[in-house]
Amino acid sequence: MGHIGENIKKSRIELGLSQAQAAKMLHISTPAFCKIETGQTDLNVSRLLQIAKVFKVTVDQLLNGTPGKTASSEEVNILKAELLVKDEELNKLRKKLIDLYDKLGM
């Protein structure tokens, strides 16, 4: 996923934005944005779409780095599988959180 961060950084620089400015446009903290660019944070689809919209580029450009290059179907399938795993993890965490609130009587 590191190459996606590099592509995001390239798009940000092409717009002449600092990391702080980009983070503000995305309504996240500067350290959170820095982690996206360095590949320390896994992106979900909605964040990827948000970045593409704010930076006025296609998701394909963020994924592949060039507008003409498209991901292979194998790459797309791998990314879809990774997204499904992350969505399942999120759902489990949400359920745990709800259960904790229930136990606390909130």
A tleap script that builds the chain and sets N, CA, C and O, in Angstrom:
source leaprc.protein.ff14SB
mol = sequence {
  NMET GLY HIE ILE GLY GLU ASN ILE LYS LYS
  SER ARG ILE GLU LEU GLY LEU SER GLN ALA
  GLN ALA ALA LYS MET LEU HIE ILE SER THR
  PRO ALA PHE CYS LYS ILE GLU THR GLY GLN
  THR ASP LEU ASN VAL SER ARG LEU LEU GLN
  ILE ALA LYS VAL PHE LYS VAL THR VAL ASP
  GLN LEU LEU ASN GLY THR PRO GLY LYS THR
  ALA SER SER GLU GLU VAL ASN ILE LEU LYS
  ALA GLU LEU LEU VAL LYS ASP GLU GLU LEU
  ASN LYS LEU ARG LYS LYS LEU ILE ASP LEU
  TYR ASP LYS LEU GLY CMET
}
set mol.1.N position { 0.810 -1.203 0.000 }
set mol.1.CA position { 0.000 0.000 0.000 }
set mol.1.C position { 0.858 1.273 0.000 }
set mol.1.O position { 0.332 2.374 -0.163 }
set mol.2.N position { 2.166 1.124 0.181 }
set mol.2.CA position { 3.041 2.281 0.232 }
set mol.2.C position { 3.030 3.107 -1.037 }
set mol.2.O position { 3.152 4.331 -0.988 }
set mol.3.N position { 2.883 2.435 -2.187 }
set mol.3.CA position { 2.880 3.186 -3.444 }
set mol.3.C position { 1.672 4.106 -3.548 }
set mol.3.O position { 1.741 5.143 -4.208 }
set mol.4.N position { 0.587 3.746 -2.915 }
set mol.4.CA position { -0.594 4.615 -2.931 }
set mol.4.C position { -0.280 5.900 -2.174 }
set mol.4.O position { -0.638 6.993 -2.614 }
set mol.5.N position { 0.382 5.764 -1.048 }
set mol.5.CA position { 0.791 6.943 -0.276 }
set mol.5.C position { 1.700 7.855 -1.079 }
set mol.5.O position { 1.577 9.079 -1.024 }
set mol.6.N position { 2.617 7.244 -1.828 }
set mol.6.CA position { 3.515 8.034 -2.678 }
set mol.6.C position { 2.724 8.769 -3.755 }
set mol.6.O position { 3.028 9.918 -4.074 }
set mol.7.N position { 1.715 8.113 -4.313 }
set mol.7.CA position { 0.877 8.751 -5.338 }
set mol.7.C position { 0.051 9.880 -4.742 }
set mol.7.O position { -0.152 10.910 -5.385 }
set mol.8.N position { -0.422 9.693 -3.526 }
set mol.8.CA position { -1.172 10.749 -2.833 }
set mol.8.C position { -0.254 11.946 -2.593 }
set mol.8.O position { -0.644 13.092 -2.815 }
set mol.9.N position { 0.964 11.668 -2.139 }
set mol.9.CA position { 1.936 12.742 -1.896 }
set mol.9.C position { 2.224 13.506 -3.193 }
set mol.9.O position { 2.262 14.737 -3.198 }
set mol.10.N position { 2.425 12.774 -4.283 }
set mol.10.CA position { 2.688 13.401 -5.575 }
set mol.10.C position { 1.527 14.305 -5.985 }
set mol.10.O position { 1.742 15.423 -6.454 }
set mol.11.N position { 0.301 13.821 -5.807 }
set mol.11.CA position { -0.885 14.617 -6.151 }
set mol.11.C position { -0.978 15.865 -5.284 }
set mol.11.O position { -1.323 16.944 -5.767 }
set mol.12.N position { -0.666 15.709 -3.988 }
set mol.12.CA position { -0.700 16.855 -3.071 }
set mol.12.C position { 0.319 17.904 -3.481 }
set mol.12.O position { 0.017 19.098 -3.510 }
set mol.13.N position { 1.524 17.456 -3.797 }
set mol.13.CA position { 2.582 18.390 -4.192 }
set mol.13.C position { 2.232 19.090 -5.494 }
set mol.13.O position { 2.496 20.283 -5.645 }
set mol.14.N position { 1.641 18.363 -6.439 }
set mol.14.CA position { 1.234 18.971 -7.709 }
set mol.14.C position { 0.204 20.075 -7.496 }
set mol.14.O position { 0.131 21.027 -8.272 }
set mol.15.N position { -0.594 19.936 -6.428 }
set mol.15.CA position { -1.579 20.979 -6.104 }
set mol.15.C position { -0.952 22.128 -5.316 }
set mol.15.O position { -1.585 23.162 -5.104 }
set mol.16.N position { 0.294 21.940 -4.886 }
set mol.16.CA position { 0.977 22.977 -4.109 }
set mol.16.C position { 0.503 23.053 -2.673 }
set mol.16.O position { 0.554 24.114 -2.050 }
set mol.17.N position { 0.043 21.933 -2.150 }
set mol.17.CA position { -0.485 21.899 -0.786 }
set mol.17.C position { 0.549 21.349 0.192 }
set mol.17.O position { 1.323 20.453 -0.145 }
set mol.18.N position { 0.554 21.889 1.394 }
set mol.18.CA position { 1.347 21.303 2.467 }
set mol.18.C position { 0.548 20.141 3.047 }
set mol.18.O position { -0.641 19.997 2.763 }
set mol.19.N position { 1.198 19.318 3.855 }
set mol.19.CA position { 0.470 18.229 4.505 }
set mol.19.C position { -0.623 18.787 5.409 }
set mol.19.O position { -1.714 18.223 5.485 }
set mol.20.N position { -0.338 19.881 6.086 }
set mol.20.CA position { -1.335 20.483 6.981 }
set mol.20.C position { -2.547 20.978 6.196 }
set mol.20.O position { -3.684 20.795 6.629 }
set mol.21.N position { -2.310 21.598 5.052 }
set mol.21.CA position { -3.421 22.086 4.233 }
set mol.21.C position { -4.260 20.925 3.704 }
set mol.21.O position { -5.490 20.982 3.716 }
set mol.22.N position { -3.591 19.882 3.243 }
set mol.22.CA position { -4.309 18.709 2.733 }
set mol.22.C position { -5.126 18.060 3.841 }
set mol.22.O position { -6.277 17.678 3.632 }
set mol.23.N position { -4.525 17.938 5.019 }
set mol.23.CA position { -5.224 17.335 6.153 }
set mol.23.C position { -6.470 18.138 6.506 }
set mol.23.O position { -7.528 17.570 6.780 }
set mol.24.N position { -6.340 19.446 6.499 }
set mol.24.CA position { -7.480 20.308 6.814 }
set mol.24.C position { -8.607 20.118 5.798 }
set mol.24.O position { -9.781 20.077 6.167 }
set mol.25.N position { -8.245 20.003 4.523 }
set mol.25.CA position { -9.250 19.801 3.470 }
set mol.25.C position { -9.965 18.460 3.634 }
set mol.25.O position { -11.127 18.318 3.252 }
set mol.26.N position { -9.265 17.479 4.204 }
set mol.26.CA position { -9.821 16.144 4.399 }
set mol.26.C position { -10.461 15.978 5.777 }
set mol.26.O position { -11.014 14.923 6.087 }
set mol.27.N position { -10.383 17.019 6.596 }
set mol.27.CA position { -10.953 17.015 7.945 }
set mol.27.C position { -10.312 15.935 8.831 }
set mol.27.O position { -10.987 15.243 9.594 }
set mol.28.N position { -8.979 15.821 8.699 }
set mol.28.CA position { -8.224 14.906 9.558 }
set mol.28.C position { -7.013 15.653 10.094 }
set mol.28.O position { -6.702 16.751 9.633 }
set mol.29.N position { -6.335 15.064 11.061 }
set mol.29.CA position { -5.145 15.705 11.624 }
set mol.29.C position { -3.967 15.578 10.667 }
set mol.29.O position { -3.937 14.697 9.808 }
set mol.30.N position { -3.006 16.469 10.831 }
set mol.30.CA position { -1.800 16.407 10.006 }
set mol.30.C position { -1.050 15.088 10.223 }
set mol.30.O position { -0.618 14.476 9.246 }
set mol.31.N position { -0.879 14.625 11.488 }
set mol.31.CA position { -0.208 13.329 11.667 }
set mol.31.C position { -0.946 12.174 10.996 }
set mol.31.O position { -0.313 11.254 10.478 }
set mol.32.N position { -2.278 12.212 10.999 }
set mol.32.CA position { -3.055 11.157 10.337 }
set mol.32.C position { -2.798 11.181 8.839 }
set mol.32.O position { -2.662 10.131 8.211 }
set mol.33.N position { -2.732 12.382 8.265 }
set mol.33.CA position { -2.459 12.489 6.831 }
set mol.33.C position { -1.044 12.022 6.518 }
set mol.33.O position { -0.818 11.351 5.511 }
set mol.34.N position { -0.100 12.371 7.370 }
set mol.34.CA position { 1.289 11.940 7.187 }
set mol.34.C position { 1.369 10.412 7.154 }
set mol.34.O position { 2.103 9.843 6.345 }
set mol.35.N position { 0.619 9.759 8.026 }
set mol.35.CA position { 0.611 8.296 8.058 }
set mol.35.C position { 0.021 7.710 6.780 }
set mol.35.O position { 0.432 6.633 6.347 }
set mol.36.N position { -0.930 8.400 6.177 }
set mol.36.CA position { -1.495 7.950 4.901 }
set mol.36.C position { -0.416 8.012 3.821 }
set mol.36.O position { -0.232 7.065 3.056 }
set mol.37.N position { 0.296 9.144 3.771 }
set mol.37.CA position { 1.325 9.304 2.745 }
set mol.37.C position { 2.484 8.321 2.907 }
set mol.37.O position { 3.075 7.890 1.917 }
set mol.38.N position { 2.805 7.971 4.134 }
set mol.38.CA position { 3.935 7.067 4.364 }
set mol.38.C position { 3.518 5.602 4.345 }
set mol.38.O position { 4.356 4.715 4.504 }
set mol.39.N position { 2.214 5.342 4.152 }
set mol.39.CA position { 1.740 3.970 4.069 }
set mol.39.C position { 1.559 3.290 5.410 }
set mol.39.O position { 1.391 2.071 5.464 }
set mol.40.N position { 1.592 4.052 6.496 }
set mol.40.CA position { 1.416 3.488 7.841 }
set mol.40.C position { -0.046 3.249 8.171 }
set mol.40.O position { -0.363 2.523 9.114 }
set mol.41.N position { -0.938 3.857 7.398 }
set mol.41.CA position { -2.372 3.715 7.618 }
set mol.41.C position { -3.001 3.052 6.407 }
set mol.41.O position { -2.774 3.473 5.272 }
set mol.42.N position { -3.786 2.020 6.646 }
set mol.42.CA position { -4.538 1.392 5.561 }
set mol.42.C position { -5.736 2.266 5.239 }
set mol.42.O position { -6.449 2.721 6.132 }
set mol.43.N position { -5.944 2.491 3.964 }
set mol.43.CA position { -7.054 3.329 3.522 }
set mol.43.C position { -8.296 2.496 3.268 }
set mol.43.O position { -8.216 1.376 2.763 }
set mol.44.N position { -9.438 3.050 3.621 }
set mol.44.CA position { -10.691 2.407 3.217 }
set mol.44.C position { -11.179 3.098 1.948 }
set mol.44.O position { -10.646 4.133 1.547 }
set mol.45.N position { -12.175 2.527 1.339 }
set mol.45.CA position { -12.661 3.037 0.058 }
set mol.45.C position { -13.172 4.464 0.190 }
set mol.45.O position { -12.895 5.299 -0.671 }
set mol.46.N position { -13.901 4.752 1.239 }
set mol.46.CA position { -14.472 6.096 1.372 }
set mol.46.C position { -13.373 7.148 1.520 }
set mol.46.O position { -13.498 8.241 0.967 }
set mol.47.N position { -12.304 6.845 2.250 }
set mol.47.CA position { -11.201 7.806 2.391 }
set mol.47.C position { -10.488 7.981 1.047 }
set mol.47.O position { -10.124 9.098 0.677 }
set mol.48.N position { -10.290 6.892 0.328 }
set mol.48.CA position { -9.639 6.966 -0.976 }
set mol.48.C position { -10.466 7.822 -1.940 }
set mol.48.O position { -9.918 8.640 -2.680 }
set mol.49.N position { -11.787 7.628 -1.925 }
set mol.49.CA position { -12.669 8.441 -2.761 }
set mol.49.C position { -12.623 9.905 -2.352 }
set mol.49.O position { -12.627 10.792 -3.205 }
set mol.50.N position { -12.579 10.157 -1.054 }
set mol.50.CA position { -12.518 11.524 -0.549 }
set mol.50.C position { -11.232 12.217 -1.015 }
set mol.50.O position { -11.267 13.359 -1.472 }
set mol.51.N position { -10.110 11.524 -0.897 }
set mol.51.CA position { -8.833 12.099 -1.315 }
set mol.51.C position { -8.853 12.392 -2.813 }
set mol.51.O position { -8.425 13.461 -3.248 }
set mol.52.N position { -9.347 11.448 -3.592 }
set mol.52.CA position { -9.418 11.650 -5.041 }
set mol.52.C position { -10.260 12.874 -5.375 }
set mol.52.O position { -9.884 13.671 -6.235 }
set mol.53.N position { -11.389 13.025 -4.705 }
set mol.53.CA position { -12.276 14.158 -4.970 }
set mol.53.C position { -11.600 15.481 -4.589 }
set mol.53.O position { -11.612 16.438 -5.362 }
set mol.54.N position { -11.015 15.520 -3.395 }
set mol.54.CA position { -10.383 16.754 -2.909 }
set mol.54.C position { -9.180 17.131 -3.778 }
set mol.54.O position { -8.961 18.309 -4.062 }
set mol.55.N position { -8.404 16.133 -4.197 }
set mol.55.CA position { -7.205 16.391 -4.998 }
set mol.55.C position { -7.510 16.477 -6.500 }
set mol.55.O position { -6.613 16.712 -7.310 }
set mol.56.N position { -8.780 16.285 -6.859 }
set mol.56.CA position { -9.227 16.367 -8.255 }
set mol.56.C position { -8.453 15.412 -9.170 }
set mol.56.O position { -7.987 15.786 -10.246 }
set mol.57.N position { -8.336 14.171 -8.700 }
set mol.57.CA position { -7.716 13.107 -9.491 }
set mol.57.C position { -8.637 11.897 -9.440 }
set mol.57.O position { -9.591 11.866 -8.662 }
set mol.58.N position { -8.354 10.919 -10.255 }
set mol.58.CA position { -9.148 9.693 -10.217 }
set mol.58.C position { -8.566 8.746 -9.178 }
set mol.58.O position { -7.395 8.848 -8.811 }
set mol.59.N position { -9.391 7.834 -8.717 }
set mol.59.CA position { -8.916 6.800 -7.805 }
set mol.59.C position { -7.827 5.987 -8.495 }
set mol.59.O position { -6.857 5.567 -7.864 }
set mol.60.N position { -7.999 5.772 -9.792 }
set mol.60.CA position { -6.996 5.043 -10.563 }
set mol.60.C position { -5.635 5.728 -10.489 }
set mol.60.O position { -4.609 5.056 -10.381 }
set mol.61.N position { -5.616 7.056 -10.545 }
set mol.61.CA position { -4.358 7.785 -10.439 }
set mol.61.C position { -3.728 7.568 -9.069 }
set mol.61.O position { -2.510 7.426 -8.964 }
set mol.62.N position { -4.537 7.541 -8.027 }
set mol.62.CA position { -4.000 7.314 -6.684 }
set mol.62.C position { -3.492 5.885 -6.530 }
set mol.62.O position { -2.476 5.650 -5.876 }
set mol.63.N position { -4.196 4.937 -7.130 }
set mol.63.CA position { -3.791 3.535 -7.012 }
set mol.63.C position { -2.577 3.212 -7.868 }
set mol.63.O position { -1.696 2.463 -7.446 }
set mol.64.N position { -2.530 3.778 -9.073 }
set mol.64.CA position { -1.509 3.382 -10.028 }
set mol.64.C position { -0.479 4.450 -10.358 }
set mol.64.O position { 0.575 4.140 -10.913 }
set mol.65.N position { -0.762 5.686 -10.031 }
set mol.65.CA position { 0.203 6.757 -10.256 }
set mol.65.C position { 0.110 7.454 -11.598 }
set mol.65.O position { 0.590 8.579 -11.738 }
set mol.66.N position { -0.492 6.818 -12.583 }
set mol.66.CA position { -0.622 7.452 -13.888 }
set mol.66.C position { -2.048 7.292 -14.391 }
set mol.66.O position { -2.665 6.247 -14.187 }
set mol.67.N position { -2.571 8.314 -15.045 }
set mol.67.CA position { -3.958 8.241 -15.498 }
set mol.67.C position { -4.215 7.151 -16.530 }
set mol.67.O position { -5.321 6.612 -16.578 }
set mol.68.N position { -3.236 6.810 -17.352 }
set mol.68.CA position { -3.462 5.836 -18.400 }
set mol.68.C position { -3.325 4.389 -17.950 }
set mol.68.O position { -3.805 3.476 -18.623 }
set mol.69.N position { -2.680 4.183 -16.827 }
set mol.69.CA position { -2.413 2.827 -16.349 }
set mol.69.C position { -3.583 2.344 -15.497 }
set mol.69.O position { -4.024 3.051 -14.591 }
set mol.70.N position { -4.076 1.175 -15.776 }
set mol.70.CA position { -5.179 0.638 -14.997 }
set mol.70.C position { -4.728 -0.599 -14.244 }
set mol.70.O position { -3.826 -1.314 -14.681 }
set mol.71.N position { -5.354 -0.839 -13.126 }
set mol.71.CA position { -5.019 -2.008 -12.330 }
set mol.71.C position { -5.491 -3.266 -13.041 }
set mol.71.O position { -6.540 -3.272 -13.684 }
set mol.72.N position { -4.714 -4.319 -12.919 }
set mol.72.CA position { -5.129 -5.589 -13.512 }
set mol.72.C position { -6.285 -6.149 -12.699 }
set mol.72.O position { -6.495 -5.760 -11.550 }
set mol.73.N position { -7.030 -7.060 -13.300 }
set mol.73.CA position { -8.159 -7.653 -12.581 }
set mol.73.C position { -7.669 -8.412 -11.357 }
set mol.73.O position { -8.371 -8.479 -10.348 }
set mol.74.N position { -6.468 -8.985 -11.437 }
set mol.74.CA position { -5.912 -9.686 -10.270 }
set mol.74.C position { -5.644 -8.702 -9.135 }
set mol.74.O position { -5.943 -8.992 -7.977 }
set mol.75.N position { -5.076 -7.533 -9.466 }
set mol.75.CA position { -4.824 -6.509 -8.453 }
set mol.75.C position { -6.130 -6.013 -7.847 }
set mol.75.O position { -6.228 -5.828 -6.634 }
set mol.76.N position { -7.117 -5.801 -8.684 }
set mol.76.CA position { -8.420 -5.342 -8.212 }
set mol.76.C position { -9.025 -6.377 -7.262 }
set mol.76.O position { -9.553 -6.023 -6.208 }
set mol.77.N position { -8.946 -7.652 -7.639 }
set mol.77.CA position { -9.489 -8.718 -6.782 }
set mol.77.C position { -8.764 -8.785 -5.442 }
set mol.77.O position { -9.391 -9.003 -4.406 }
set mol.78.N position { -7.456 -8.600 -5.460 }
set mol.78.CA position { -6.678 -8.601 -4.213 }
set mol.78.C position { -7.121 -7.439 -3.333 }
set mol.78.O position { -7.329 -7.611 -2.132 }
set mol.79.N position { -7.266 -6.253 -3.928 }
set mol.79.CA position { -7.692 -5.083 -3.163 }
set mol.79.C position { -9.104 -5.259 -2.609 }
set mol.79.O position { -9.386 -4.869 -1.476 }
set mol.80.N position { -9.986 -5.847 -3.408 }
set mol.80.CA position { -11.350 -6.099 -2.934 }
set mol.80.C position { -11.343 -7.061 -1.752 }
set mol.80.O position { -12.079 -6.867 -0.785 }
set mol.81.N position { -10.514 -8.092 -1.828 }
set mol.81.CA position { -10.423 -9.060 -0.731 }
set mol.81.C position { -9.885 -8.381 0.522 }
set mol.81.O position { -10.377 -8.629 1.623 }
set mol.82.N position { -8.881 -7.527 0.361 }
set mol.82.CA position { -8.333 -6.800 1.504 }
set mol.82.C position { -9.391 -5.882 2.122 }
set mol.82.O position { -9.481 -5.766 3.344 }
set mol.83.N position { -10.185 -5.235 1.277 }
set mol.83.CA position { -11.245 -4.363 1.778 }
set mol.83.C position { -12.293 -5.147 2.557 }
set mol.83.O position { -12.774 -4.688 3.593 }
set mol.84.N position { -12.644 -6.324 2.062 }
set mol.84.CA position { -13.615 -7.160 2.767 }
set mol.84.C position { -13.108 -7.548 4.146 }
set mol.84.O position { -13.859 -7.519 5.121 }
set mol.85.N position { -11.839 -7.909 4.225 }
set mol.85.CA position { -11.244 -8.276 5.515 }
set mol.85.C position { -11.287 -7.089 6.468 }
set mol.85.O position { -11.640 -7.244 7.637 }
set mol.86.N position { -10.932 -5.911 5.980 }
set mol.86.CA position { -10.945 -4.704 6.818 }
set mol.86.C position { -12.364 -4.360 7.252 }
set mol.86.O position { -12.580 -3.964 8.398 }
set mol.87.N position { -13.330 -4.508 6.354 }
set mol.87.CA position { -14.725 -4.243 6.715 }
set mol.87.C position { -15.202 -5.200 7.806 }
set mol.87.O position { -15.909 -4.797 8.730 }
set mol.88.N position { -14.810 -6.473 7.692 }
set mol.88.CA position { -15.177 -7.451 8.715 }
set mol.88.C position { -14.551 -7.093 10.059 }
set mol.88.O position { -15.200 -7.202 11.099 }
set mol.89.N position { -13.289 -6.665 10.037 }
set mol.89.CA position { -12.622 -6.248 11.266 }
set mol.89.C position { -13.345 -5.065 11.897 }
set mol.89.O position { -13.555 -5.029 13.109 }
set mol.90.N position { -13.723 -4.097 11.065 }
set mol.90.CA position { -14.449 -2.928 11.566 }
set mol.90.C position { -15.783 -3.320 12.193 }
set mol.90.O position { -16.145 -2.822 13.259 }
set mol.91.N position { -16.500 -4.199 11.539 }
set mol.91.CA position { -17.791 -4.637 12.069 }
set mol.91.C position { -17.631 -5.342 13.410 }
set mol.91.O position { -18.439 -5.137 14.315 }
set mol.92.N position { -16.595 -6.173 13.549 }
set mol.92.CA position { -16.344 -6.852 14.820 }
set mol.92.C position { -16.017 -5.840 15.915 }
set mol.92.O position { -16.490 -5.968 17.045 }
set mol.93.N position { -15.208 -4.835 15.580 }
set mol.93.CA position { -14.865 -3.809 16.555 }
set mol.93.C position { -16.090 -2.984 16.949 }
set mol.93.O position { -16.258 -2.640 18.119 }
set mol.94.N position { -16.940 -2.668 15.979 }
set mol.94.CA position { -18.167 -1.935 16.291 }
set mol.94.C position { -19.047 -2.730 17.251 }
set mol.94.O position { -19.602 -2.180 18.202 }
set mol.95.N position { -19.167 -4.040 16.988 }
set mol.95.CA position { -19.975 -4.896 17.848 }
set mol.95.C position { -19.407 -4.932 19.263 }
set mol.95.O position { -20.159 -4.863 20.235 }
set mol.96.N position { -18.079 -5.039 19.383 }
set mol.96.CA position { -17.442 -5.040 20.701 }
set mol.96.C position { -17.712 -3.731 21.433 }
set mol.96.O position { -17.973 -3.727 22.636 }
set mol.97.N position { -17.648 -2.640 20.714 }
set mol.97.CA position { -17.893 -1.337 21.311 }
set mol.97.C position { -19.330 -1.223 21.806 }
set mol.97.O position { -19.575 -0.735 22.909 }
set mol.98.N position { -20.263 -1.666 21.003 }
set mol.98.CA position { -21.676 -1.642 21.397 }
set mol.98.C position { -21.896 -2.521 22.614 }
set mol.98.O position { -22.618 -2.139 23.535 }
set mol.99.N position { -21.277 -3.701 22.627 }
set mol.99.CA position { -21.393 -4.598 23.778 }
set mol.99.C position { -20.829 -3.960 25.043 }
set mol.99.O position { -21.395 -4.112 26.125 }
set mol.100.N position { -19.718 -3.250 24.905 }
set mol.100.CA position { -19.129 -2.574 26.066 }
set mol.100.C position { -20.055 -1.481 26.590 }
set mol.100.O position { -20.229 -1.344 27.801 }
set mol.101.N position { -20.647 -0.706 25.691 }
set mol.101.CA position { -21.592 0.317 26.108 }
set mol.101.C position { -22.792 -0.305 26.820 }
set mol.101.O position { -23.274 0.228 27.819 }
set mol.102.N position { -23.269 -1.432 26.300 }
set mol.102.CA position { -24.390 -2.140 26.922 }
set mol.102.C position { -24.020 -2.596 28.326 }
set mol.102.O position { -24.824 -2.461 29.249 }
set mol.103.N position { -22.821 -3.132 28.502 }
set mol.103.CA position { -22.367 -3.602 29.815 }
set mol.103.C position { -22.244 -2.462 30.805 }
set mol.103.O position { -22.490 -2.629 32.000 }
set mol.104.N position { -21.860 -1.304 30.297 }
set mol.104.CA position { -21.718 -0.131 31.167 }
set mol.104.C position { -23.050 0.550 31.419 }
set mol.104.O position { -23.131 1.466 32.237 }
set mol.105.N position { -24.088 0.119 30.733 }
set mol.105.CA position { -25.410 0.703 30.906 }
set mol.105.C position { -25.564 2.058 30.266 }
set mol.105.O position { -26.332 2.891 30.746 }
set mol.106.N position { -24.855 2.285 29.205 }
set mol.106.CA position { -24.899 3.605 28.538 }
set mol.106.C position { -25.863 3.577 27.377 }
set mol.106.O position { -26.037 4.587 26.695 }
savepdb mol mol.pdb
quit
